[in-house]
Amino acid sequence: MKIKSIRKRRGFTLIELMVVLVILGGLMGVLLVVLKDDKASRAKAEVELKVTYGKIQFALFEFKNKYGRNPTQEEGLEALVTQPPGLEGWGGPYMDKRYLLDPWKNKFKYTVEGSQAKIMSLGADGREGGEKDDADIDLSTILDR
């Protein structure tokens, strides 16, 4: 019995081409979603802000327990990371310095109104006001979302 030789393949089968096209289409879809979806980037930023706000709130709680007050506006959130001048017996750092920046790598705006500390992210542009990703975010209301 003579064995027939296998003929040489000169291209791809239709199934192989379809599989490659499906894979490329899926990758393009994922890439477009990642690059174009503003809602996804905003949602990711809000999750990061919630985590950061929790860390800041805990650090402020520890600072307030030690000194009976929040850091002054002049001391700012930096008082949770490095010892402010004239503050004796500083027990910090109360948090890691990476939590001083919002997801867009801008410093938080810290203000003190009476005994209440207010923390704001100025959004992607780092300036007051704005819309969408550039909008200011009051961290005390971020947990309500």
Buried (B, 14 or more C-beta within 10 A) or exposed (E): EEEEEEEEEEEEEEEEEEEEEEEEEEEEEEEEEEEEEEEEBBEEBBEBBEEBBBBBBEBBEBBBEBBEEBBEEEBBBBBBBEBBEEBEEBEBEBBEEEBBBBBBEBBBBBEBEEEEBBBBBBBBBBEEEBEEBBBBBEBBEBEEE
